[in-house]
Amino acid sequence: MIVRKLNDAKSYEAPNHRAYSSLRLFGMDAGGPTKFVVGLSHFLPGGGAGPDSSPTEKVYVVLSGRLTLIVDGKETILGPSDSCYIGPNEKREIINRTNEVVTMIVAMNNPQA
């Protein structure tokens, strides 16, 4: 078993993200699983990611706040405990259009595996 305390999690930079902070909880340089990565992301008001796509599968789980997700021109708002799956090479954009911080868990397959 590996336990990761929040204070021990390391920040990382994700491409094409803005006004955010991310912590890698498990996978890649954080150790633990080799086939997937789990991160904790905070998006400030106006922050977001994309529009872009990547070959990795992703699952977003919103813990707090409200996040706008745009896929194929369709907008969906995710709130606390809502989740979504983004398939490989699926173009997506996420935006925090509120005045509150959005906190979410991101799980994805390890692009280095």
Buried (B, 14 or more C-beta within 10 A) or exposed (E): EEEBEEEEBEEBEEEEBEBBBBBBBBBBEBEBBEEBBBBBBBBBEEBBBBEEBBEBBBBBBBBBBBBBBBBEEEEEEBEEEBEBEBEEEEBBBBBBBBEEBBBBBBBBBEEEE
